[in-house]
Amino acid sequence: MRTPIVRVRHATSPPPSGCRWCGDPQDSHGSQWIASVGMHTWAEPTREQRLQRMRARRSAARA
């Protein structure tokens, strides 16, 4: 049985206001390509993404 490949884009949680698709900050984003979306420009994250990113960063800071 083959082990699935897991790709990790960020070693830590992206910033809460990072791109919806890739997590990169708006001020340095430009046009980027990722397999799940293809070529994209910065897109506002959903409320749920922002909340999850804030929780992940808070949890990592406590550890």
PDB file of N, CA, C and O in Angstrom, chain B, residues numbered from 101:
ATOM      1  N   MET B 101       0.843  -1.179   0.000  1.00  0.00           N
ATOM      2  CA  MET B 101       0.000   0.000   0.000  1.00  0.00           C
ATOM      3  C   MET B 101       0.890   1.244   0.000  1.00  0.00           C
ATOM      4  O   MET B 101       1.846   1.326   0.771  1.00  0.00           O
ATOM      5  N   ARG B 102       0.579   2.195  -0.850  1.00  0.00           N
ATOM      6  CA  ARG B 102       1.367   3.420  -0.956  1.00  0.00           C
ATOM      7  C   ARG B 102       0.925   4.444   0.076  1.00  0.00           C
ATOM      8  O   ARG B 102      -0.261   4.572   0.380  1.00  0.00           O
ATOM      9  N   THR B 103       1.886   5.160   0.602  1.00  0.00           N
ATOM     10  CA  THR B 103       1.605   6.235   1.540  1.00  0.00           C
ATOM     11  C   THR B 103       1.185   7.470   0.756  1.00  0.00           C
ATOM     12  O   THR B 103       1.872   7.860  -0.188  1.00  0.00           O
ATOM     13  N   PRO B 104       0.068   8.094   1.130  1.00  0.00           N
ATOM     14  CA  PRO B 104      -0.362   9.294   0.401  1.00  0.00           C
ATOM     15  C   PRO B 104       0.620  10.443   0.607  1.00  0.00           C
ATOM     16  O   PRO B 104       1.260  10.542   1.654  1.00  0.00           O
ATOM     17  N   ILE B 105       0.732  11.294  -0.382  1.00  0.00           N
ATOM     18  CA  ILE B 105       1.580  12.470  -0.304  1.00  0.00           C
ATOM     19  C   ILE B 105       0.792  13.596   0.339  1.00  0.00           C
ATOM     20  O   ILE B 105      -0.321  13.909  -0.084  1.00  0.00           O
ATOM     21  N   VAL B 106       1.366  14.191   1.348  1.00  0.00           N
ATOM     22  CA  VAL B 106       0.732  15.315   2.020  1.00  0.00           C
ATOM     23  C   VAL B 106       1.597  16.541   1.775  1.00  0.00           C
ATOM     24  O   VAL B 106       2.773  16.562   2.138  1.00  0.00           O
ATOM     25  N   ARG B 107       1.014  17.558   1.161  1.00  0.00           N
ATOM     26  CA  ARG B 107       1.740  18.788   0.900  1.00  0.00           C
ATOM     27  C   ARG B 107       1.314  19.847   1.906  1.00  0.00           C
ATOM     28  O   ARG B 107       0.125  20.045   2.154  1.00  0.00           O
ATOM     29  N   VAL B 108       2.291  20.517   2.473  1.00  0.00           N
ATOM     30  CA  VAL B 108       2.026  21.562   3.451  1.00  0.00           C
ATOM     31  C   VAL B 108       2.556  22.872   2.900  1.00  0.00           C
ATOM     32  O   VAL B 108       3.761  23.017   2.694  1.00  0.00           O
ATOM     33  N   ARG B 109       1.681  23.815   2.663  1.00  0.00           N
ATOM     34  CA  ARG B 109       2.087  25.106   2.102  1.00  0.00           C
ATOM     35  C   ARG B 109       2.706  25.997   3.168  1.00  0.00           C
ATOM     36  O   ARG B 109       3.679  26.701   2.896  1.00  0.00           O
ATOM     37  N   HIS B 110       2.161  25.976   4.367  1.00  0.00           N
ATOM     38  CA  HIS B 110       2.641  26.821   5.450  1.00  0.00           C
ATOM     39  C   HIS B 110       2.994  25.947   6.645  1.00  0.00           C
ATOM     40  O   HIS B 110       2.229  25.057   7.016  1.00  0.00           O
ATOM     41  N   ALA B 111       4.142  26.198   7.243  1.00  0.00           N
ATOM     42  CA  ALA B 111       4.534  25.461   8.443  1.00  0.00           C
ATOM     43  C   ALA B 111       3.719  25.935   9.646  1.00  0.00           C
ATOM     44  O   ALA B 111       3.513  25.178  10.595  1.00  0.00           O
ATOM     45  N   THR B 112       3.261  27.172   9.610  1.00  0.00           N
ATOM     46  CA  THR B 112       2.398  27.724  10.648  1.00  0.00           C
ATOM     47  C   THR B 112       1.106  28.195   9.986  1.00  0.00           C
ATOM     48  O   THR B 112       0.996  28.230   8.760  1.00  0.00           O
ATOM     49  N   SER B 113       0.149  28.551  10.806  1.00  0.00           N
ATOM     50  CA  SER B 113      -1.127  29.031  10.272  1.00  0.00           C
ATOM     51  C   SER B 113      -0.928  30.332   9.491  1.00  0.00           C
ATOM     52  O   SER B 113      -0.179  31.205   9.929  1.00  0.00           O
ATOM     53  N   PRO B 114      -1.590  30.468   8.342  1.00  0.00           N
ATOM     54  CA  PRO B 114      -1.482  31.724   7.593  1.00  0.00           C
ATOM     55  C   PRO B 114      -2.067  32.878   8.394  1.00  0.00           C
ATOM     56  O   PRO B 114      -2.839  32.652   9.326  1.00  0.00           O
ATOM     57  N   PRO B 115      -1.716  34.099   8.050  1.00  0.00           N
ATOM     58  CA  PRO B 115      -2.316  35.238   8.755  1.00  0.00           C
ATOM     59  C   PRO B 115      -3.834  35.242   8.557  1.00  0.00           C
ATOM     60  O   PRO B 115      -4.315  34.824   7.504  1.00  0.00           O
ATOM     61  N   PRO B 116      -4.588  35.704   9.546  1.00  0.00           N
ATOM     62  CA  PRO B 116      -6.048  35.686   9.442  1.00  0.00           C
ATOM     63  C   PRO B 116      -6.593  36.361   8.182  1.00  0.00           C
ATOM     64  O   PRO B 116      -7.627  35.941   7.662  1.00  0.00           O
ATOM     65  N   SER B 117      -5.919  37.396   7.687  1.00  0.00           N
ATOM     66  CA  SER B 117      -6.406  38.091   6.498  1.00  0.00           C
ATOM     67  C   SER B 117      -5.693  37.628   5.223  1.00  0.00           C
ATOM     68  O   SER B 117      -5.795  38.286   4.188  1.00  0.00           O
ATOM     69  N   GLY B 118      -4.977  36.511   5.289  1.00  0.00           N
ATOM     70  CA  GLY B 118      -4.299  35.980   4.105  1.00  0.00           C
ATOM     71  C   GLY B 118      -5.294  35.500   3.060  1.00  0.00           C
ATOM     72  O   GLY B 118      -6.479  35.333   3.349  1.00  0.00           O
ATOM     73  N   CYS B 119      -4.813  35.282   1.859  1.00  0.00           N
ATOM     74  CA  CYS B 119      -5.644  34.859   0.724  1.00  0.00           C
ATOM     75  C   CYS B 119      -6.518  33.657   1.072  1.00  0.00           C
ATOM     76  O   CYS B 119      -6.084  32.733   1.759  1.00  0.00           O
ATOM     77  N   ARG B 120      -7.729  33.688   0.595  1.00  0.00           N
ATOM     78  CA  ARG B 120      -8.676  32.594   0.802  1.00  0.00           C
ATOM     79  C   ARG B 120      -8.127  31.271   0.288  1.00  0.00           C
ATOM     80  O   ARG B 120      -8.364  30.225   0.893  1.00  0.00           O
ATOM     81  N   TRP B 121      -7.406  31.306  -0.809  1.00  0.00           N
ATOM     82  CA  TRP B 121      -6.964  30.075  -1.457  1.00  0.00           C
ATOM     83  C   TRP B 121      -5.594  29.591  -0.998  1.00  0.00           C
ATOM     84  O   TRP B 121      -5.388  28.388  -0.839  1.00  0.00           O
ATOM     85  N   CYS B 122      -4.651  30.512  -0.782  1.00  0.00           N
ATOM     86  CA  CYS B 122      -3.288  30.071  -0.456  1.00  0.00           C
ATOM     87  C   CYS B 122      -2.769  30.598   0.866  1.00  0.00           C
ATOM     88  O   CYS B 122      -1.761  30.098   1.364  1.00  0.00           O
ATOM     89  N   GLY B 123      -3.426  31.599   1.457  1.00  0.00           N
ATOM     90  CA  GLY B 123      -3.018  32.124   2.747  1.00  0.00           C
ATOM     91  C   GLY B 123      -1.975  33.217   2.712  1.00  0.00           C
ATOM     92  O   GLY B 123      -1.630  33.760   3.761  1.00  0.00           O
ATOM     93  N   ASP B 124      -1.460  33.559   1.547  1.00  0.00           N
ATOM     94  CA  ASP B 124      -0.431  34.588   1.458  1.00  0.00           C
ATOM     95  C   ASP B 124      -1.029  35.978   1.684  1.00  0.00           C
ATOM     96  O   ASP B 124      -2.184  36.215   1.330  1.00  0.00           O
ATOM     97  N   PRO B 125      -0.248  36.912   2.276  1.00  0.00           N
ATOM     98  CA  PRO B 125      -0.739  38.269   2.530  1.00  0.00           C
ATOM     99  C   PRO B 125      -1.073  39.023   1.245  1.00  0.00           C
ATOM    100  O   PRO B 125      -0.468  38.778   0.201  1.00  0.00           O
ATOM    101  N   GLN B 126      -2.026  39.928   1.324  1.00  0.00           N
ATOM    102  CA  GLN B 126      -2.490  40.679   0.159  1.00  0.00           C
ATOM    103  C   GLN B 126      -1.402  41.582  -0.415  1.00  0.00           C
ATOM    104  O   GLN B 126      -1.281  41.705  -1.634  1.00  0.00           O
ATOM    105  N   ASP B 127      -0.609  42.215   0.451  1.00  0.00           N
ATOM    106  CA  ASP B 127       0.366  43.192  -0.031  1.00  0.00           C
ATOM    107  C   ASP B 127       1.511  42.594  -0.839  1.00  0.00           C
ATOM    108  O   ASP B 127       2.201  43.322  -1.552  1.00  0.00           O
ATOM    109  N   SER B 128       1.726  41.294  -0.743  1.00  0.00           N
ATOM    110  CA  SER B 128       2.809  40.667  -1.511  1.00  0.00           C
ATOM    111  C   SER B 128       2.316  39.503  -2.361  1.00  0.00           C
ATOM    112  O   SER B 128       3.112  38.657  -2.767  1.00  0.00           O
ATOM    113  N   HIS B 129       1.035  39.451  -2.630  1.00  0.00           N
ATOM    114  CA  HIS B 129       0.437  38.289  -3.295  1.00  0.00           C
ATOM    115  C   HIS B 129       0.666  38.240  -4.798  1.00  0.00           C
ATOM    116  O   HIS B 129       1.296  37.302  -5.286  1.00  0.00           O
ATOM    117  N   GLY B 130       0.180  39.212  -5.535  1.00  0.00           N
ATOM    118  CA  GLY B 130       0.260  39.173  -6.993  1.00  0.00           C
ATOM    119  C   GLY B 130      -0.583  38.034  -7.551  1.00  0.00           C
ATOM    120  O   GLY B 130      -1.577  37.645  -6.936  1.00  0.00           O
ATOM    121  N   SER B 131      -0.200  37.493  -8.710  1.00  0.00           N
ATOM    122  CA  SER B 131      -0.877  36.331  -9.292  1.00  0.00           C
ATOM    123  C   SER B 131      -0.063  35.085  -8.966  1.00  0.00           C
ATOM    124  O   SER B 131       1.154  35.056  -9.146  1.00  0.00           O
ATOM    125  N   GLN B 132      -0.753  34.062  -8.486  1.00  0.00           N
ATOM    126  CA  GLN B 132      -0.077  32.825  -8.110  1.00  0.00           C
ATOM    127  C   GLN B 132      -0.867  31.634  -8.622  1.00  0.00           C
ATOM    128  O   GLN B 132      -2.059  31.729  -8.914  1.00  0.00           O
ATOM    129  N   TRP B 133      -0.173  30.514  -8.723  1.00  0.00           N
ATOM    130  CA  TRP B 133      -0.812  29.280  -9.156  1.00  0.00           C
ATOM    131  C   TRP B 133      -0.693  28.249  -8.055  1.00  0.00           C
ATOM    132  O   TRP B 133       0.389  28.041  -7.506  1.00  0.00           O
ATOM    133  N   ILE B 134      -1.810  27.598  -7.729  1.00  0.00           N
ATOM    134  CA  ILE B 134      -1.805  26.439  -6.844  1.00  0.00           C
ATOM    135  C   ILE B 134      -2.702  25.391  -7.480  1.00  0.00           C
ATOM    136  O   ILE B 134      -3.657  25.725  -8.181  1.00  0.00           O
ATOM    137  N   ALA B 135      -2.399  24.147  -7.238  1.00  0.00           N
ATOM    138  CA  ALA B 135      -3.098  23.051  -7.908  1.00  0.00           C
ATOM    139  C   ALA B 135      -4.603  23.047  -7.656  1.00  0.00           C
ATOM    140  O   ALA B 135      -5.378  22.745  -8.564  1.00  0.00           O
ATOM    141  N   SER B 136      -5.027  23.376  -6.439  1.00  0.00           N
ATOM    142  CA  SER B 136      -6.448  23.284  -6.110  1.00  0.00           C
ATOM    143  C   SER B 136      -7.313  24.346  -6.784  1.00  0.00           C
ATOM    144  O   SER B 136      -8.508  24.129  -6.982  1.00  0.00           O
ATOM    145  N   VAL B 137      -6.728  25.493  -7.140  1.00  0.00           N
ATOM    146  CA  VAL B 137      -7.498  26.600  -7.711  1.00  0.00           C
ATOM    147  C   VAL B 137      -6.984  27.013  -9.079  1.00  0.00           C
ATOM    148  O   VAL B 137      -7.748  27.497  -9.914  1.00  0.00           O
ATOM    149  N   GLY B 138      -5.694  26.822  -9.311  1.00  0.00           N
ATOM    150  CA  GLY B 138      -5.073  27.293 -10.542  1.00  0.00           C
ATOM    151  C   GLY B 138      -4.550  28.704 -10.343  1.00  0.00           C
ATOM    152  O   GLY B 138      -4.228  29.089  -9.218  1.00  0.00           O
ATOM    153  N   MET B 139      -4.459  29.473 -11.401  1.00  0.00           N
ATOM    154  CA  MET B 139      -3.977  30.848 -11.321  1.00  0.00           C
ATOM    155  C   MET B 139      -5.031  31.704 -10.628  1.00  0.00           C
ATOM    156  O   MET B 139      -6.210  31.669 -10.980  1.00  0.00           O
ATOM    157  N   HIS B 140      -4.591  32.462  -9.651  1.00  0.00           N
ATOM    158  CA  HIS B 140      -5.530  33.307  -8.917  1.00  0.00           C
ATOM    159  C   HIS B 140      -4.822  34.552  -8.398  1.00  0.00           C
ATOM    160  O   HIS B 140      -3.596  34.588  -8.290  1.00  0.00           O
ATOM    161  N   THR B 141      -5.608  35.563  -8.080  1.00  0.00           N
ATOM    162  CA  THR B 141      -5.121  36.742  -7.386  1.00  0.00           C
ATOM    163  C   THR B 141      -5.667  36.663  -5.962  1.00  0.00           C
ATOM    164  O   THR B 141      -6.465  35.778  -5.651  1.00  0.00           O
ATOM    165  N   TRP B 142      -5.241  37.583  -5.098  1.00  0.00           N
ATOM    166  CA  TRP B 142      -5.668  37.541  -3.712  1.00  0.00           C
ATOM    167  C   TRP B 142      -7.180  37.576  -3.616  1.00  0.00           C
ATOM    168  O   TRP B 142      -7.830  38.366  -4.301  1.00  0.00           O
ATOM    169  N   ALA B 143      -7.745  36.726  -2.773  1.00  0.00           N
ATOM    170  CA  ALA B 143      -9.188  36.699  -2.529  1.00  0.00           C
ATOM    171  C   ALA B 143      -9.417  36.769  -1.027  1.00  0.00           C
ATOM    172  O   ALA B 143      -8.712  36.124  -0.252  1.00  0.00           O
ATOM    173  N   GLU B 144     -10.398  37.548  -0.626  1.00  0.00           N
ATOM    174  CA  GLU B 144     -10.700  37.705   0.796  1.00  0.00           C
ATOM    175  C   GLU B 144     -11.087  36.367   1.412  1.00  0.00           C
ATOM    176  O   GLU B 144     -11.894  35.635   0.840  1.00  0.00           O
ATOM    177  N   PRO B 145     -10.517  36.035   2.581  1.00  0.00           N
ATOM    178  CA  PRO B 145     -10.877  34.770   3.234  1.00  0.00           C
ATOM    179  C   PRO B 145     -12.295  34.833   3.793  1.00  0.00           C
ATOM    180  O   PRO B 145     -12.824  35.914   4.051  1.00  0.00           O
ATOM    181  N   THR B 146     -12.897  33.671   3.975  1.00  0.00           N
ATOM    182  CA  THR B 146     -14.233  33.622   4.566  1.00  0.00           C
ATOM    183  C   THR B 146     -14.143  33.921   6.053  1.00  0.00           C
ATOM    184  O   THR B 146     -13.057  33.858   6.630  1.00  0.00           O
ATOM    185  N   ARG B 147     -15.241  34.239   6.668  1.00  0.00           N
ATOM    186  CA  ARG B 147     -15.264  34.476   8.119  1.00  0.00           C
ATOM    187  C   ARG B 147     -14.777  33.244   8.870  1.00  0.00           C
ATOM    188  O   ARG B 147     -14.037  33.354   9.847  1.00  0.00           O
ATOM    189  N   GLU B 148     -15.195  32.079   8.407  1.00  0.00           N
ATOM    190  CA  GLU B 148     -14.790  30.829   9.058  1.00  0.00           C
ATOM    191  C   GLU B 148     -13.279  30.614   8.941  1.00  0.00           C
ATOM    192  O   GLU B 148     -12.642  30.179   9.901  1.00  0.00           O
ATOM    193  N   GLN B 149     -12.707  30.913   7.783  1.00  0.00           N
ATOM    194  CA  GLN B 149     -11.255  30.783   7.623  1.00  0.00           C
ATOM    195  C   GLN B 149     -10.523  31.718   8.574  1.00  0.00           C
ATOM    196  O   GLN B 149      -9.549  31.318   9.211  1.00  0.00           O
ATOM    197  N   ARG B 150     -10.982  32.955   8.673  1.00  0.00           N
ATOM    198  CA  ARG B 150     -10.340  33.908   9.580  1.00  0.00           C
ATOM    199  C   ARG B 150     -10.388  33.400  11.018  1.00  0.00           C
ATOM    200  O   ARG B 150      -9.388  33.446  11.735  1.00  0.00           O
ATOM    201  N   LEU B 151     -11.538  32.924  11.426  1.00  0.00           N
ATOM    202  CA  LEU B 151     -11.708  32.426  12.784  1.00  0.00           C
ATOM    203  C   LEU B 151     -10.791  31.229  13.041  1.00  0.00           C
ATOM    204  O   LEU B 151     -10.122  31.175  14.073  1.00  0.00           O
ATOM    205  N   GLN B 152     -10.754  30.279  12.120  1.00  0.00           N
ATOM    206  CA  GLN B 152      -9.905  29.102  12.286  1.00  0.00           C
ATOM    207  C   GLN B 152      -8.430  29.476  12.326  1.00  0.00           C
ATOM    208  O   GLN B 152      -7.670  28.902  13.106  1.00  0.00           O
ATOM    209  N   ARG B 153      -8.019  30.418  11.508  1.00  0.00           N
ATOM    210  CA  ARG B 153      -6.618  30.861  11.500  1.00  0.00           C
ATOM    211  C   ARG B 153      -6.252  31.545  12.809  1.00  0.00           C
ATOM    212  O   ARG B 153      -5.161  31.326  13.334  1.00  0.00           O
ATOM    213  N   MET B 154      -7.156  32.376  13.347  1.00  0.00           N
ATOM    214  CA  MET B 154      -6.894  33.037  14.624  1.00  0.00           C
ATOM    215  C   MET B 154      -6.788  32.009  15.745  1.00  0.00           C
ATOM    216  O   MET B 154      -5.910  32.107  16.603  1.00  0.00           O
ATOM    217  N   ARG B 155      -7.680  31.028  15.737  1.00  0.00           N
ATOM    218  CA  ARG B 155      -7.632  29.976  16.758  1.00  0.00           C
ATOM    219  C   ARG B 155      -6.345  29.163  16.666  1.00  0.00           C
ATOM    220  O   ARG B 155      -5.743  28.833  17.687  1.00  0.00           O
ATOM    221  N   ALA B 156      -5.926  28.842  15.458  1.00  0.00           N
ATOM    222  CA  ALA B 156      -4.701  28.059  15.270  1.00  0.00           C
ATOM    223  C   ALA B 156      -3.479  28.836  15.744  1.00  0.00           C
ATOM    224  O   ALA B 156      -2.593  28.265  16.380  1.00  0.00           O
ATOM    225  N   ARG B 157      -3.424  30.117  15.447  1.00  0.00           N
ATOM    226  CA  ARG B 157      -2.288  30.946  15.878  1.00  0.00           C
ATOM    227  C   ARG B 157      -2.266  31.092  17.399  1.00  0.00           C
ATOM    228  O   ARG B 157      -1.202  31.050  18.017  1.00  0.00           O
ATOM    229  N   ARG B 158      -3.438  31.263  17.993  1.00  0.00           N
ATOM    230  CA  ARG B 158      -3.523  31.376  19.455  1.00  0.00           C
ATOM    231  C   ARG B 158      -3.086  30.077  20.114  1.00  0.00           C
ATOM    232  O   ARG B 158      -2.363  30.087  21.110  1.00  0.00           O
ATOM    233  N   SER B 159      -3.523  28.981  19.561  1.00  0.00           N
ATOM    234  CA  SER B 159      -3.161  27.670  20.104  1.00  0.00           C
ATOM    235  C   SER B 159      -1.652  27.418  19.982  1.00  0.00           C
ATOM    236  O   SER B 159      -1.037  26.886  20.906  1.00  0.00           O
ATOM    237  N   ALA B 160      -1.063  27.795  18.855  1.00  0.00           N
ATOM    238  CA  ALA B 160       0.377  27.610  18.660  1.00  0.00           C
ATOM    239  C   ALA B 160       1.178  28.497  19.605  1.00  0.00           C
ATOM    240  O   ALA B 160       2.251  28.101  20.062  1.00  0.00           O
ATOM    241  N   ALA B 161       0.674  29.684  19.901  1.00  0.00           N
ATOM    242  CA  ALA B 161       1.381  30.597  20.803  1.00  0.00           C
ATOM    243  C   ALA B 161       1.411  30.062  22.230  1.00  0.00           C
ATOM    244  O   ALA B 161       2.356  30.320  22.975  1.00  0.00           O
ATOM    245  N   ARG B 162       0.389  29.327  22.604  1.00  0.00           N
ATOM    246  CA  ARG B 162       0.318  28.753  23.944  1.00  0.00           C
ATOM    247  C   ARG B 162       1.226  27.544  24.106  1.00  0.00           C
ATOM    248  O   ARG B 162       1.661  27.235  25.215  1.00  0.00           O
ATOM    249  N   ALA B 163       1.508  26.875  23.026  1.00  0.00           N
ATOM    250  CA  ALA B 163       2.301  25.636  23.095  1.00  0.00           C
ATOM    251  C   ALA B 163       3.763  25.889  23.317  1.00  0.00           C
ATOM    252  O   ALA B 163       4.548  24.944  23.395  1.00  0.00           O
TER     253      ALA B 163
END
